[in-house]
Amino acid sequence: MAVTKLFGARIKRREDPRLIAGKASYTDDIKLAGLLHAVIVRSPHAHARITRIDVASARQTPGVVAVFTGADLTGKVGPLPCAWLIPNSELKTPAHPAIAVDRVRYVGDAVAVVVADDRYSARDGAELVQVEYEPLPVVTDAEQAVRPGAPLLHDEVPDNVTFRWKLSGGDAGAAFGQAARVIKQRFVNQRLIANPIETRAAVAQYRADTGELTLWVTSQNPHIHRVILSGVLGIPEHKFRVISPEVGGGFGSKIFVYPDEAIAAFCARELGRPVKWVEDRRENYLVTAHGRDHITEVELAVQQDGTLLGLRGRTYANLGAYVSTAAPGIPTILHGLMLSGCYRLPAVDYEVVGVLTNTTPVDAYRGAGRPEATFIVERLMDLAAAELGIDPIEIRRRNFIRADQFPFTTCTGLSYDSGDYEQALQMAMQMVDYPAWRARQRGPTEGKYIGIGASTYVEICGLGPSPVAGAVGFQGGLWGSAVIRVHPTGKVNVFMGEKPHGQGEETTFAQIVADELGVPIDDIQVVHGDTAVTPMGWGTYGSRTTAVGGGATTVAARKIVDKAQKIAAHMLEAAERDIRFESGRFFVDGAPGRAKTFQEVALQAYLAWSLPTGMEPGLEASAFYDPPNFTYPFGTHLCAVEVDAETGGVEIKQYVAVDDCGKAINPLIVDGQVHGGITQGLAQALYEAAVYDEQGQLLSGSMMDYVVPKASQVPLYATARTETPSPHHPLGVKGVGETGTIASTAAVANAVMDALRPFGIRHLDMPLTAGRIWQAIQDARQTKRGAKP
Ligand code: MCN
């Protein structure tokens, strides 16, 4: 019988029917008897002392059950900890109380919580909480915040600097000493907002008789929420259950442990009734972690032929008002260590300064650190090419790490597992007809300027291994876990430690297990998101779920087959070494008729009437898989744009993405991930920006002001893949969830800047809006006219 392997099959996501039909159950869908509703009162000031809070009127509002302020939480809810203590940086993590007690530090900082029978009464009550503030000077910009005399946020951090992290590798001094050219540039990687479809939410239920707390929460990592909140709330882990039901996207923003979740749990414990808190969209903009926000001064040393010699510079990373859960690791480990890109860069000398400002805390947002690094490296490659008169594709080729050089140790200290950068580039070049675009660019313009941009990227993902996590200060392990339970009828449950929230692992992990066990995919159910049911897991982020959780699932499945093989041998009265396993059948080598199906073996494992001597009954296996290395996906994205000089408008004429995520389990899902990722990346290049005014008010605090691109603003993407398996992964896979975001920002920005070269414009900061481009063209024309004698 021909066997259809599911690994590599473009099957549709099994989670989609319930999502599309509105049948999925999210945190806000949880309804419990006696449920109360919480609304959090938030500071309208970016920086102020709280001189008085009067909650009397709020308490008297009909329907209001309780009002709590920071003072009520003191001693009962601890500060929210930072979980990435990067080493050798003198990291300072000022206390982050769930509700501010005497001082607020950003617009949205919690000052009180009102709990009522329904949400409307809670909101009415919240409006009656009277807070007197004494405004303090505000600073929102990272460079300004480190200047002498800048407003200070925390007494424990006298210069607003939470850390200074230094990176050096090779001899950067010598590299710059011998450089034919030094390319200098200042880059602003603007602040972004994640915009998941579902905002955050929490429902907490406490049983005073047993001391057990159940928290339903929009989390990308329920076990991390449990371990951190267990400490914050003083509830022991074994009596603390965290359930993440359906989660409507996160893009990183639901990794972190927020004040709101601790507040909901506190209220439930205090009041002895379940409490629900649901973030509205305005709050989501104000208080859910933002991403990016780097200011970088950097220089690249090159030889005349474009050979890279060294890179040095400094990034000011704006971390907002408090140090969020993973914040220090993003601009350092995930950004600094990737500054070598996919090139043979011999030397690096770099500093990252983590800065506190009166803005929303900043943490991981899709790509987290790697898009910022790719942007710097790939923009520098184009600037170097332009200065040296070399084609931007050619300068990349000259510096690529070659396919025969893997594993490759970068000057930043990473060991890239595998890659063939030239192959991906070649494929992308065939897909766009690069010479034709260049010819069009040289042709008549008629006010429309063509630009072609490349981004040849590599990313670090599939986070662990755990010893490295420990070495870089991450306060957790980074292995993956899985439990596979085969039932007596041969049906299978896979319990994942990680927590997908839109990525599709219910499908891809079922594909893995179907192949490994030889059972129909419909006989497999994948379960995730409940600490009482699933094994400990470190979460879904850093495109790690398939690399580590998929690794664990594969190892667990192989343990099942191993045991089943022993049982089959016993049932067939043959030596185990003579048993073959194919397509769900165990048979005696050379006698295919002497066989037992996987289902027959599963039944015998549970009946246990006749098992090999000493064998335990049952057919269940667990695995904790700690990978030996990260995985390093890579690829080439090429983008052709047309810029209208009269309006400044940018039209993407063609977009090609060739990505290599090792072996693809489900190319349809991989394409979907790449599409979503590219869209978020090009949104940064062209549209999105979180903007504060000088008083720390978020001007782009709603969907009316923050431009998430519409379908009409996004082109059709052409995607393709090369396949360079990860040599250390049991299935050869690498992550793919972030590739699109990491690659596309630089590709689009490079294309736009290429189009603007005839005007002598060297670089513009993102987002490259029509207004900004139009103004730059006017300025350039003005300068040209002024320069004329
Ligand atoms: N996959 C595959 N073959 C591979 C690699 C992956 O078929 N070689 C499949 C996986 O099995 C999975 C999907 O592609 O179905 C993404 O897998 P992976 O690369 O392991 O990434 P994660 O599941 O760890 O997802 C995290 C990543 C990140 S970090 C962000 S942010 C992000 C993203 O995924 N947020 C998302 N994609 C998102 N997609 C949605 N819809 N919503 C989000 O919030």
Boltz pocket constraint, residues with backbone or C-beta under 6 A from the ligand:
constraints:
  - pocket:
      binder: B
      contacts: [[A, 196], [A, 248], [A, 249], [A, 250], [A, 251], [A, 252], [A, 365], [A, 366], [A, 367], [A, 500], [A, 501], [A, 502], [A, 503], [A, 504], [A, 505], [A, 508], [A, 509], [A, 539], [A, 540], [A, 541], [A, 542], [A, 543], [A, 544], [A, 545], [A, 546], [A, 547], [A, 661], [A, 662], [A, 663], [A, 664], [A, 665], [A, 666], [A, 667], [A, 669], [A, 670], [A, 673], [A, 676], [A, 733], [A, 734], [A, 735], [A, 736], [A, 737], [A, 738]]
      max_distance: 6.0
